[in-house]
Amino acid sequence: MAVLENDHSGLGGIPSYQALPGLFTREAYERRYTDEIRYLDGHVKRLVEGLDALGDPPAVLLTADHGEALGEDDYYFAHGEYLYQHQINVPLILKAPGLAAARVKEPVALVDLLPHPRQ
């Protein structure tokens, strides 16, 4: 069971600024987080399908700024101060005409998204 903490560190429990009424367990917060992702996925799908329906599909790039701690390493909602894998791994999804689906196993950074100078 996750406990509510009075400080903002997230160490050992859910910081008071993140507490939601009636949610007291790590699993409850994980379900909410998963539900948020599922909700966003549905809207991203609608967006991409709508853009594709326009005829000339554009490139679509999705990423995020950081992951979220949900009890790993005994931290909850802690980010910006620690460099644990679950906090530094973020999605990077690129859909573009003529680009085949692939999973990149090497780490990437947002700087990798900068346009290359034309030669």
Secondary structure, 3 states (H helix, E strand, C coil): CCCEECCCCCECCEEHHHCCCCCCCHHHHHHHHHHHHHHHHHHHHHHHHHHHCCCCCCCEEEECCCCCCECHHHEECCCCCCCCHHHHCCCEEEECCCCCCCCCCCCCCHHHHCCCCCC
